Amino acid sequence: MTSQLIVMRHGESVWTQKSVNRFAGWVDVPLTERGLDQARHAGQLLKESGLLPDLVFTSLLTRSIVTANTVLDLVDRAWIPVERTWRLNERHYGAFQGQTRPAMLERYGQEQFNIYRRSYDVRPPAIETDSPYFQGQDPRYAPAMGDGLDSRNPAEIRAECLKDLLIRLNPFWRSRIAPNLAWGRTVLIVTHGSVVRSLIKVLEDIDDKDIRSINVPNGVPMVYSFGTDEDGNPQVQGPGRYLDQQAANQGMAETAALGR
Ligand SMILES: O=C(O)[C@@H](CO)OP(=O)(O)O
């Protein structure tokens, strides 16, 4: 059985644009017009490649949901089953949420700033629970919305490193995403930069140090092909490939440049 996994980061958000340059994390900021264009371009790329998703996964954040809807409209697949989960949310950026990157760069210096931004296992400082950017009272993280996959409570998370993200993503991958790949489905995941980095790390076996240099472009689909092993588990077949390498290169450079 073979299957395809299409992974992409949402289009540019109002906080990722260079003129604003704020850390977003779990703050629910909308797309820019350019971000919507990137989503339409992504849909066009899927159409041209004949890659038609059978189901879609998004985070609980509007920028991922609107990007996914825009892509699916372009391929006439607004009807496919959708599952949204906090486990595909951006990494929780702790006290950095709502702060500008230049201000944090100035406060911590380039080396420590890079560690907070791209290391595997160093968390940014925790957000205060009285911050307007803390999600504790947000209904999307209420107990009734829980998935029962483990005892993690998303309303209580106050900062995450990439390692934390991988730990919270893993049960969802195993129970919801991997079975669909094993059944030969074309799976679309529309998510965030750190989640795409986590998936790249695992699927391409990148070590903890090398993952620091990987940036993810806004709105460019990347495709992984899967087969199955003798137990029927999905087995990735080589590295991911961006459907528009030129746009990916430009987007990766833009993302890296936000932190200098
Ligand atoms: O703000 C964020 O949540 C992320 C991604 O947009 O930022 P960075 O690229 O600095 O990790």
The ligand as a MOL file (V3000), in Angstrom:
LIG
                    3D

  0  0  0     0  0            999 V3000
M  V30 BEGIN CTAB
M  V30 COUNTS 11 10 0 0 0
M  V30 BEGIN ATOM
M  V30 1 O 5.7010 33.2160 15.9890 0
M  V30 2 C 5.7060 31.9760 15.9610 0
M  V30 3 O 4.8940 31.2950 16.6080 0
M  V30 4 C 6.7670 31.2590 15.1410 0
M  V30 5 C 6.2880 30.9140 13.7720 0
M  V30 6 O 5.5980 31.9290 13.1470 0
M  V30 7 O 7.8890 32.0810 15.0760 0
M  V30 8 P 9.4170 31.6340 14.8370 0
M  V30 9 O 9.5950 31.4300 13.3520 0
M  V30 10 O 10.2180 32.8060 15.3400 0
M  V30 11 O 9.6520 30.3880 15.6290 0
M  V30 END ATOM
M  V30 BEGIN BOND
M  V30 1 2 1 2
M  V30 2 1 2 3
M  V30 3 1 2 4
M  V30 4 1 4 5
M  V30 5 1 4 7
M  V30 6 1 5 6
M  V30 7 1 7 8
M  V30 8 2 8 9
M  V30 9 1 8 10
M  V30 10 1 8 11
M  V30 END BOND
M  V30 END CTAB
M  END
